[in-house]
């Protein structure tokens, strides 16, 4: 089975440095064991990282014991679809690489909403 993105085309890699994804293979692929659905390839911003930390998910602090370097503004990371949706509802959603965001995300978030946060439109 070919993995598809939210646009219906082949799923592209999100990020390999730092290595992201449920499988830690650089892709936002998922399976039934990924209860958080790490399917959104998001572009980190300082404001989102602060928001995420305040919500109890500190993505900016390095955790060497997990080989996690900590994220900084500009890094791409596979976020849980529900976390992104929460950030959207709170006015804090980060930009998204639609080509690297897995198609199952559409079960939780409408494409029209994701398109407003297309990383191609961030500059």
C-alpha positions as protocol buffer text, in pm:
chain_id: "A"
residue {
  index: 1
  type: UNK
  ca { x: 0 y: 0 z: 0 }
}
residue {
  index: 2
  type: UNK
  ca { x: 135 y: 342 z: -96 }
}
residue {
  index: 3
  type: UNK
  ca { x: 116 y: 605 z: 175 }
}
residue {
  index: 4
  type: UNK
  ca { x: -77 y: 914 z: 68 }
}
residue {
  index: 5
  type: UNK
  ca { x: -80 y: 1270 z: 193 }
}
residue {
  index: 6
  type: UNK
  ca { x: -383 y: 1492 z: 254 }
}
residue {
  index: 7
  type: UNK
  ca { x: -367 y: 1605 z: -110 }
}
residue {
  index: 8
  type: UNK
  ca { x: -404 y: 1243 z: -229 }
}
residue {
  index: 9
  type: UNK
  ca { x: -52 y: 1217 z: -370 }
}
residue {
  index: 10
  type: UNK
  ca { x: 252 y: 1024 z: -247 }
}
residue {
  index: 11
  type: UNK
  ca { x: 348 y: 1105 z: 112 }
}
residue {
  index: 12
  type: UNK
  ca { x: 676 y: 1295 z: 125 }
}
residue {
  index: 13
  type: UNK
  ca { x: 929 y: 1285 z: 408 }
}
residue {
  index: 14
  type: UNK
  ca { x: 879 y: 1536 z: 686 }
}
residue {
  index: 15
  type: UNK
  ca { x: 1221 y: 1559 z: 852 }
}
residue {
  index: 16
  type: UNK
  ca { x: 1529 y: 1351 z: 913 }
}
residue {
  index: 17
  type: UNK
  ca { x: 1722 y: 1596 z: 1130 }
}
residue {
  index: 18
  type: UNK
  ca { x: 1598 y: 1564 z: 1393 }
}
residue {
  index: 19
  type: UNK
  ca { x: 1446 y: 1232 z: 1295 }
}
residue {
  index: 20
  type: UNK
  ca { x: 1069 y: 1245 z: 1337 }
}
residue {
  index: 21
  type: UNK
  ca { x: 761 y: 1031 z: 1297 }
}
residue {
  index: 22
  type: UNK
  ca { x: 592 y: 748 z: 1482 }
}
residue {
  index: 23
  type: UNK
  ca { x: 845 y: 511 z: 1326 }
}
residue {
  index: 24
  type: UNK
  ca { x: 1132 y: 763 z: 1361 }
}
residue {
  index: 25
  type: UNK
  ca { x: 1194 y: 726 z: 989 }
}
residue {
  index: 26
  type: UNK
  ca { x: 1137 y: 1091 z: 893 }
}
residue {
  index: 27
  type: UNK
  ca { x: 781 y: 1030 z: 774 }
}
residue {
  index: 28
  type: UNK
  ca { x: 445 y: 1109 z: 936 }
}
residue {
  index: 29
  type: UNK
  ca { x: 311 y: 759 z: 866 }
}
residue {
  index: 30
  type: UNK
  ca { x: 87 y: 597 z: 1124 }
}
residue {
  index: 31
  type: UNK
  ca { x: -69 y: 267 z: 1219 }
}
residue {
  index: 32
  type: UNK
  ca { x: -329 y: 143 z: 1467 }
}
residue {
  index: 33
  type: UNK
  ca { x: -76 y: 137 z: 1753 }
}
residue {
  index: 34
  type: UNK
  ca { x: -14 y: 514 z: 1715 }
}
residue {
  index: 35
  type: UNK
  ca { x: -294 y: 633 z: 1941 }
}
residue {
  index: 36
  type: UNK
  ca { x: -182 y: 995 z: 1906 }
}
residue {
  index: 37
  type: UNK
  ca { x: -187 y: 985 z: 1525 }
}
residue {
  index: 38
  type: UNK
  ca { x: 150 y: 1157 z: 1466 }
}
residue {
  index: 39
  type: UNK
  ca { x: 41 y: 1248 z: 1113 }
}
residue {
  index: 40
  type: UNK
  ca { x: 84 y: 1625 z: 1074 }
}
residue {
  index: 41
  type: UNK
  ca { x: 418 y: 1752 z: 945 }
}
residue {
  index: 42
  type: UNK
  ca { x: 432 y: 2086 z: 1127 }
}
residue {
  index: 43
  type: UNK
  ca { x: 685 y: 2368 z: 1109 }
}
residue {
  index: 44
  type: UNK
  ca { x: 789 y: 2461 z: 1460 }
}
residue {
  index: 45
  type: UNK
  ca { x: 769 y: 2823 z: 1569 }
}
residue {
  index: 46
  type: UNK
  ca { x: 879 y: 2974 z: 1898 }
}
residue {
  index: 47
  type: UNK
  ca { x: 517 y: 3059 z: 1980 }
}
residue {
  index: 48
  type: UNK
  ca { x: 397 y: 2703 z: 1913 }
}
residue {
  index: 49
  type: UNK
  ca { x: 684 y: 2551 z: 2112 }
}
residue {
  index: 50
  type: UNK
  ca { x: 593 y: 2775 z: 2410 }
}
residue {
  index: 51
  type: UNK
  ca { x: 226 y: 2686 z: 2369 }
}
residue {
  index: 52
  type: UNK
  ca { x: 302 y: 2313 z: 2352 }
}
residue {
  index: 53
  type: UNK
  ca { x: 520 y: 2334 z: 2664 }
}
residue {
  index: 54
  type: UNK
  ca { x: 239 y: 2513 z: 2851 }
}
residue {
  index: 55
  type: UNK
  ca { x: 8 y: 2227 z: 2750 }
}
residue {
  index: 56
  type: UNK
  ca { x: 247 y: 1975 z: 2906 }
}
residue {
  index: 57
  type: UNK
  ca { x: 429 y: 1863 z: 2591 }
}
residue {
  index: 58
  type: UNK
  ca { x: 778 y: 2016 z: 2605 }
}
residue {
  index: 59
  type: UNK
  ca { x: 926 y: 1974 z: 2258 }
}
residue {
  index: 60
  type: UNK
  ca { x: 1208 y: 2227 z: 2298 }
}
residue {
  index: 61
  type: UNK
  ca { x: 1407 y: 2076 z: 2586 }
}
residue {
  index: 62
  type: UNK
  ca { x: 1668 y: 1818 z: 2480 }
}
residue {
  index: 63
  type: UNK
  ca { x: 1621 y: 1470 z: 2623 }
}
residue {
  index: 64
  type: UNK
  ca { x: 1947 y: 1285 z: 2553 }
}
residue {
  index: 65
  type: UNK
  ca { x: 1818 y: 967 z: 2717 }
}
residue {
  index: 66
  type: UNK
  ca { x: 1571 y: 942 z: 2426 }
}
residue {
  index: 67
  type: UNK
  ca { x: 1818 y: 1072 z: 2163 }
}
residue {
  index: 68
  type: UNK
  ca { x: 1594 y: 1379 z: 2136 }
}
residue {
  index: 69
  type: UNK
  ca { x: 1784 y: 1703 z: 2066 }
}
residue {
  index: 70
  type: UNK
  ca { x: 1492 y: 1936 z: 2138 }
}
residue {
  index: 71
  type: UNK
  ca { x: 1319 y: 2133 z: 1866 }
}
residue {
  index: 72
  type: UNK
  ca { x: 1371 y: 2493 z: 1762 }
}
residue {
  index: 73
  type: UNK
  ca { x: 1195 y: 2736 z: 1534 }
}
residue {
  index: 74
  type: UNK
  ca { x: 1205 y: 2616 z: 1174 }
}
residue {
  index: 75
  type: UNK
  ca { x: 1232 y: 2245 z: 1255 }
}
residue {
  index: 76
  type: UNK
  ca { x: 975 y: 2013 z: 1100 }
}
residue {
  index: 77
  type: UNK
  ca { x: 811 y: 1758 z: 1331 }
}
residue {
  index: 78
  type: UNK
  ca { x: 531 y: 1502 z: 1309 }
}
residue {
  index: 79
  type: UNK
  ca { x: 265 y: 1626 z: 1549 }
}
residue {
  index: 80
  type: UNK
  ca { x: -37 y: 1443 z: 1684 }
}
residue {
  index: 81
  type: UNK
  ca { x: -342 y: 1547 z: 1483 }
}
residue {
  index: 82
  type: UNK
  ca { x: -541 y: 1609 z: 1802 }
}
residue {
  index: 83
  type: UNK
  ca { x: -265 y: 1836 z: 1943 }
}
residue {
  index: 84
  type: UNK
  ca { x: -256 y: 2037 z: 1619 }
}
residue {
  index: 85
  type: UNK
  ca { x: -636 y: 2067 z: 1625 }
}
residue {
  index: 86
  type: UNK
  ca { x: -624 y: 2186 z: 1987 }
}
residue {
  index: 87
  type: UNK
  ca { x: -361 y: 2445 z: 1892 }
}
residue {
  index: 88
  type: UNK
  ca { x: -578 y: 2554 z: 1598 }
}
residue {
  index: 89
  type: UNK
  ca { x: -881 y: 2599 z: 1826 }
}
residue {
  index: 90
  type: UNK
  ca { x: -661 y: 2804 z: 2062 }
}
residue {
  index: 91
  type: UNK
  ca { x: -526 y: 3022 z: 1778 }
}
residue {
  index: 92
  type: UNK
  ca { x: -175 y: 2873 z: 1805 }
}
residue {
  index: 93
  type: UNK
  ca { x: -155 y: 2622 z: 1518 }
}
residue {
  index: 94
  type: UNK
  ca { x: 180 y: 2597 z: 1340 }
}
residue {
  index: 95
  type: UNK
  ca { x: 219 y: 2585 z: 963 }
}
residue {
  index: 96
  type: UNK
  ca { x: 195 y: 2245 z: 795 }
}
residue {
  index: 97
  type: UNK
  ca { x: 373 y: 2073 z: 508 }
}
residue {
  index: 98
  type: UNK
  ca { x: 68 y: 1929 z: 331 }
}
residue {
  index: 99
  type: UNK
  ca { x: 273 y: 1698 z: 108 }
}
residue {
  index: 100
  type: UNK
  ca { x: 422 y: 1535 z: 420 }
}
residue {
  index: 101
  type: UNK
  ca { x: 98 y: 1523 z: 624 }
}
residue {
  index: 102
  type: UNK
  ca { x: -56 y: 1176 z: 618 }
}
residue {
  index: 103
  type: UNK
  ca { x: -403 y: 1133 z: 467 }
}
residue {
  index: 104
  type: UNK
  ca { x: -566 y: 986 z: 780 }
}
residue {
  index: 105
  type: UNK
  ca { x: -539 y: 1334 z: 934 }
}
residue {
  index: 106
  type: UNK
  ca { x: -853 y: 1419 z: 736 }
}
residue {
  index: 107
  type: UNK
  ca { x: -1056 y: 1201 z: 976 }
}
residue {
  index: 108
  type: UNK
  ca { x: -994 y: 1470 z: 1240 }
}
residue {
  index: 109
  type: UNK
  ca { x: -924 y: 1796 z: 1053 }
}
residue {
  index: 110
  type: UNK
  ca { x: -1083 y: 1926 z: 732 }
}
residue {
  index: 111
  type: UNK
  ca { x: -852 y: 1985 z: 437 }
}
residue {
  index: 112
  type: UNK
  ca { x: -985 y: 2340 z: 403 }
}
residue {
  index: 113
  type: UNK
  ca { x: -849 y: 2422 z: 750 }
}
residue {
  index: 114
  type: UNK
  ca { x: -512 y: 2259 z: 682 }
}
residue {
  index: 115
  type: UNK
  ca { x: -478 y: 2449 z: 353 }
}
residue {
  index: 116
  type: UNK
  ca { x: -496 y: 2780 z: 543 }
}
residue {
  index: 117
  type: UNK
  ca { x: -180 y: 2670 z: 725 }
}
residue {
  index: 118
  type: UNK
  ca { x: 11 y: 2544 z: 421 }
}
residue {
  index: 119
  type: UNK
  ca { x: 380 y: 2607 z: 489 }
}
residue {
  index: 120
  type: UNK
  ca { x: 420 y: 2729 z: 131 }
}
residue {
  index: 121
  type: UNK
  ca { x: 219 y: 3035 z: 236 }
}
residue {
  index: 122
  type: UNK
  ca { x: 420 y: 3125 z: 549 }
}
residue {
  index: 123
  type: UNK
  ca { x: 649 y: 3385 z: 391 }
}
